Amino acid sequence: MRAAVAIAQSAEDPLGCLVVRDEPEPVIEPGWERVRVRAAGLNPHDLWTLRGVGHPAERIPMILGCEGAGETDDGRRVLIHGVIGDPDAGGGDETLDPRREILSEVHNGTLAEYVAVPARNVVPLPDGLSFEQAACLPVAWGTAYRMLTTRAGLRAGDTVLVQGASGGVSSAAIWIARALGARVYATARTPEKRAYAVALGAQEAFESGGRLPERVDVVVDTVGEATWKHSLRSLKPGGCVVTCGATSGASPDAELNRIFYLQLRIIGSTMCTLGELHGLLDLIGRHPLPDRMIDRVLPLERVHEGVAALASGQHVGKIVVRP
């Protein structure tokens, strides 16, 4: 089968470490299923693996890809929950299992014609969703859903700021927060990306660091160092920043005086549980998905173009690959 494989790691030349080549089809272990991948979403996790961030060199080569959608051997249309973990080991939450992994960390990922996953991770694909739409959901959209619901406790009528609004998680957070009844503001670096945020449901979009019309209950921050001060200063007393990443760097000025004086909450979040993925699918069943959730769809042989766009930030929404 054809697959996109990380064959080395380099912070300076990650694209040079990625090849598309023939690989053996996966061996199916007891309790696992094989899925023929029809579409797979690209994520920063793929780029980090190529750069050697958080992925041990001894696990290279590795087929990349954390999420996807396709068909089982018996013909069921499914999407793939990318977190492999034991809910019991995490107190009912597989993302808190100390031994949990994400596809392409220990087991080969979805940027291939076939992938093997635990049967628990195979989720029926609702009618009306294309494979390309479904491939966007388990990682970026699932992460945003967990951030807003389980972690931040968002309620209808709350106000939300989404930083860096054109990325996969951030763009999903705008749509999800709006669908949950929140009033949403966003920041982005370019007029095109600010217009995209408004098209997704933001009431207004501002330049990075711009002054908001009001302070907000929740800030979704995937950017980190470049937006951290603005995130804290945008909150109401008692509000929270929920973060799942730090694409601009992970060493922000903590501003502890502001945090304790205004009783702000700083909440971390990673991926989503199977139950949260079902919650997201239920929300999507009640609200039509945005027309522009996908930036581009590429064949597997052009996966380098997608990873290059991911690295440069020259995209709005998700990049999808068709194996």
N, C-alpha and C positions, 0 to 999 in steps of 0.2 A: 504494500500500500504506500501511497505518497504521504509524506508528513513533513512539517516544518520543525527542524531539530536544532537546538542549541548544542553546538559541537565544541564550543570553548566559551570563555568569558573575558570581556575587556571593557573597562570603563571608557576608554578612548574610542574604541571601534566596535560597538555592540553589533552593528549590522553585519560586520565581517565574521561574526561568530554564528550566524544563522544560515542554514542551508535547507533547501527542499530536496528530499531524496527518498528513495525506496527504503521502507522499514518493514520488518515482519509484522503480520497482523497480531493483535493482542491475544494472549492465552487467557481463557476464561476460567477463573478460580470458582470453587463452590460458593454460592451466595452472591456472585457477581453476574453482570449482564454485559453483552456487547451491544454497542450502539453504532449504527452507520451515521456518521456526522454529516449533516446537510448544511449546517452553518455554525460558525464559532466566532465569539467575540474576542477582540484584542483588548488587553488590559495593561496598565503600567507594570503589573506583576511580570508579564512576559519580558518587558524591557529590563526590569531589575535583574531577572535571571541572567540575561545576556550580559549585563554589566557586572555580575558577580555580587550583587547586593542581596544578602539574606538567603543565598542559595549556595550550599557547599560545593566546592569544585569537584569533589568525588562523586557527585550525582550527575555529572555531565559525561556523556551526552544525555539529553532529555528532550522528548517531544513537548513543545510548549502548548499553552492553551488551558484556561481555567474554567471555561463555560462553553456550552454549545447546545444544539438541538438536532434531533434526527429521528431515526427509526430503529427499533429493536429488531432482532432476528425474526420475531413473530409478527412484525408489521405495525406495532404500536408507534404513534407519533409522540415523542417525548422531549422534554428538556432535561438538562443535567445539572443537578445541584452539586456545586464544586467543592463543598466542604466534606471531607471524609473524616468522621469522628464518631465517638461514642457519646450520645446524649447523657447516659447515666454517669459517665466519668466527669461530666461538666455540670452536674446538678440539673439535668434536663436540657442543657444547652450545649450542642456539639462544638460551638465555637470556643467554649471554655474548657474543653477536653485538653489537658496538657499534651496529649499525643496527637491532637488533630493535625491534619494536613490539608493543603489545597491541591487540587489536581495540578500536575506538572512539578510538584515538589518532590514527591517520592514515587508516585505512579505517573506514567506518561499521560499527556494531556490531550486536548480536543482538536488541535490543529493537525488533524490527520483524517484519513478516510474512515477509520474505525477507532473507537476508544472503549476500554473496559472500565466499568464502575460498579460499586456495590449496588445491589438491587434497590436498596433504600434510597439511593441517589437518583433513581430514574423516576421522573415526575410526568404524569400525563399532560400532554400539550392541549390546552383548551381550544375548542373550535374558534375559528376567526383569527388566530394568531399565526403568522407565517413563521417558517423556520428562522428567517433573518431577525424578525422581531424577538422571538423567543430566545435567540442566542445572546441577546443583550441583557437578559433579566437576572440570571442567577448571581452574578458578581456585582456589577455596577448598580443595577437597579435594586437588587436585594440588599446591598450594603446601604444604600440611601434609605430604603424602607426601614431597616433596623435602626439606623441612626435617628430617624425622626420619631418612630413609634416606640419601640422598646427602650431605647436609651434616653432620648430627650423627652418622651412622654407628651408629644405634640397633641394639642387639642384644637378643635374647630374654633376659629376666632383668634388664635394666637398669631403673632407676627414672627416672620422668619427672614433672616438674611442668608443668602447662599453666596459664598465667595468663589471667584473663578468659575463663572457659571457655564462655560462651554464644555467642560470635561464630562466623562461618562457618568460619574457619581453625582457631580454637581448639577448637570442638566436633569438627571433623573430626580434629584431632590426638589428641584423647582416644581416639576409636574406633580410629584407625589404630595408635597406640602399643599399645593393648590387643590388637589383632589380631596385632601383631608380637611379642607375648609379654612386653611390659613391664608393670611395676607402675606405675600412674598415680595421681597426686594432681592436684587442680585447685583454683583459687581463683575465686570469683565474689562479686558484691556483694550478692545477694539470696538468701533461702532457696530460692526457686523455681529460680533459675539453678544453685544448688549441687545441688539434687535432679536437675536435668537432667543435670549433669555425671556424677553417679553412675549415672543411667540409661544414659548412653552407655558406661560402663565404668570410670569412675574408682573407685579403691578408697575414697577419701575426698575430700570437698570442703570447703574452708575459706573463711572470710572473707578478703578481700583483705589480704595482709600477715600472715596467720595462721601460727603456728608449725607446721611439719610434724613427723611422727613420726620422720623421718630425712632426711638430706641426700640429694640426688638426683644422677644422672649427667647428666641433660639437662633444661634448662628451655626451654620454648617460650614466647616472649614476643612478642606482637603489640601490647602496650599501650604500652611505652616508659617515659616519665618516671615515671609513677605507680607502676610495679612494679619498676623497674630494680634498686634496692638489694635488695629482697626476692629478686629472681631470683638475684643474685650470692651473697647470703648463704645461699641454699638449696642451693648446689652442694657436692658433694664436692670435695676436691682433685683437680685434673685434669679436672673436669667442664666442660660447655659450655652457654652460652646461645646459642640459635639464634633470630634475630629476622627478621621479614619486614615489620614496620611499627611505627608509633609513634602510635597513635590518641590518646594522652593528651598528646603532646608529644615532641619529639625532642632535648631537652637534658638528659639524665640526668647525675647525678654519676657520673663514670667509675669512682671507687674503684680507681684504678690499683694502689695498694698491695696490695689484696686480690687483684687479677687476677694480678699477677706472683708474689706470695708463694705463692698456692695453685695457680699454673700453670693458671689458668682459660682457656678458649677462648671468644672472642666471634665468632660466625659469622653472616654475613648470608645471606639467601636471598630469591629473587624468582621467583615463578611455578614452572613445571615444564617439563621437556622432553617431547617426544612419547614417548620411551622410558619416562620416569617415569609418564606418564599410562597407558601400557599396563601398567606394573607395578602401579599402583593398581587398574586394572580386574581384573588377575589376583588381587590380594588380595581384592577384593570378590567375585570368583567363588568364593572359598574360605570366606568369612565373610559371613553375612547382614547387610545394612545395618540400622542402627537404625530403629525405627519413627518416631522424632521428629527425623529429620535436617532436615525442612522445617518452618519456622514457619508459613508461610501461602502460599497460591497465589492470585494476583490476576489479573484480566483486564488487558490492556494499558491500557485506559481508566482504570484505578485505580492506575496505576504511582506516582502521587504519594503514595499511602498507604504503599507499600512503601519509598520513599525516605525519607519522614518517619520511619518506624519504624527504618530504618537509622541515620538521623541522631541519634535519641534513645536508641538502644540498647535499645529496648523490643521485643526479639525474642530468640528462642532458636533457633539454627540458621539455615538459609538461607531467604531470601525469594525466591519464584519467580514469574515473570510469564508468562502465556500470551498471546502475540500473536494 
